[in-house]
């Protein structure tokens, strides 16, 4: 069933979370997300490194809110990020950007200076430009 909405991925070991938005099938989004993490190709390098460290069983995927109006996905995602940060510190959040703006999959806000960003990540935010040629892989996680 096609269901748009906000999802949350939680690291059950350290309590860090990632909020994402999907305007298609949430079950397909879950499969795609975990496939990218297993293959070492997820664009969120911090979550990718911790996925490699802790393994797939340490991560829980939850549908956080069903959103029927696609044009409100970023607004809803931003709302959940803001709500999370009211009671949690920034270091408990995998999301790299503080603010989301633009189209559903459009341009994003600036990177926060609170995170330590690996030297291969260019300041332009283009993660593919100087990415290591060998993907980060979490071993044999089927």
C-alpha positions in Angstrom: 0.0 0.0 0.0 1.3 3.5 -0.9 1.5 5.6 2.1 3.3 9.0 2.4 4.7 10.1 5.7 7.5 10.7 8.1 9.6 7.8 9.4 12.1 7.5 12.2 15.1 5.3 12.3 16.5 4.7 15.8 19.8 3.3 16.9 18.6 1.1 19.9 22.1 1.0 21.4 22.9 4.8 21.7 19.4 6.3 21.2 20.3 8.4 18.1 17.5 9.0 15.6 17.0 10.0 12.0 13.8 11.5 10.7 13.1 11.0 7.0 10.2 11.7 4.7 8.7 9.4 2.0 6.0 10.3 -0.5 5.8 6.8 -1.8 5.6 3.4 -0.2 6.9 3.4 3.4 7.7 -0.3 3.2 9.7 0.3 0.0 11.5 3.2 1.7 12.5 0.9 4.6 13.9 -1.7 2.2 15.8 1.0 0.2 17.2 2.6 3.4 18.5 -0.7 4.8 19.8 -1.8 1.5 21.8 1.4 1.1 23.2 1.1 4.7 24.2 -2.6 4.1 25.9 -1.7 0.8 27.7 1.3 2.4 26.0 3.8 0.1 23.7 5.8 2.4 24.4 9.5 2.1 24.2 10.1 5.9 27.8 9.2 6.7 27.4 9.3 10.5 24.5 6.8 10.4 26.4 4.8 7.9 29.5 4.5 10.1 27.4 3.5 13.1 25.4 1.0 11.0 28.7 -0.6 10.2 29.7 -0.5 13.8 26.5 -1.8 15.4 24.9 -3.8 12.6 21.3 -3.8 11.2 19.7 -5.4 14.3 20.7 -2.2 16.3 18.4 -0.1 14.1 14.7 0.2 14.3 12.5 1.7 11.6 9.1 3.2 12.6 6.4 5.0 10.6 6.2 8.2 12.7 3.3 10.0 11.0 1.2 9.3 7.9 0.9 12.5 5.8 -1.8 12.6 3.2 -0.8 16.0 1.7 2.6 15.5 -0.1 3.2 19.2 -0.1 3.4 19.2 3.7 6.0 16.4 4.1 9.0 18.8 4.7 6.9 20.9 7.1 6.0 17.8 9.1 9.6 16.5 9.0 10.8 19.8 10.3 8.1 19.8 13.0 9.3 16.4 14.3 12.9 17.4 14.3 12.1 20.5 16.3 10.0 18.5 18.7 12.8 16.0 19.2 15.3 18.8 19.9 13.1 20.3 22.6 13.9 17.3 24.9 17.1 15.9 23.4 20.5 17.2 22.6 21.7 17.7 19.0 24.2 14.9 19.3 21.2 12.4 19.5 20.1 13.3 16.0 21.6 11.7 12.8 20.0 14.4 10.6 22.8 16.6 9.4 20.7 19.6 8.4 19.0 21.8 10.9 16.4 23.1 8.6 14.6 21.7 5.5 13.2 23.9 2.8 12.4 23.8 -0.9 10.5 21.0 -2.7 9.9 17.6 -1.2 13.2 16.4 -2.5 14.6 19.9 -3.3 17.5 22.0 -1.8 18.3 21.7 1.9 19.5 24.0 4.6 23.1 24.5 5.7 25.1 22.0 7.6 25.4 22.7 11.3 28.9 23.4 12.6 28.1 21.2 15.6 29.1 18.0 13.8 32.6 16.8 13.0 32.6 16.4 9.2 35.1 14.0 7.7 37.7 15.7 5.4 36.4 14.0 2.3 33.0 15.8 2.6 33.3 19.0 0.6 31.9 22.2 2.0 29.5 22.5 -1.0 27.5 19.5 0.5 28.1 17.3 -2.5 28.9 14.0 -0.8 29.7 12.2 -4.0 32.5 14.5 -5.1 35.4 13.2 -3.0 33.7 10.1 -1.5 36.1 7.2 -0.8 36.0 4.7 -3.7 35.5 1.8 -1.3 32.0 1.8 0.2 31.6 1.4 4.0 30.1 -2.1 4.4 28.6 -3.6 7.5 29.8 -7.1 6.8 27.5 -10.0 5.9 24.2 -8.5 7.0 21.5 -10.3 4.8 
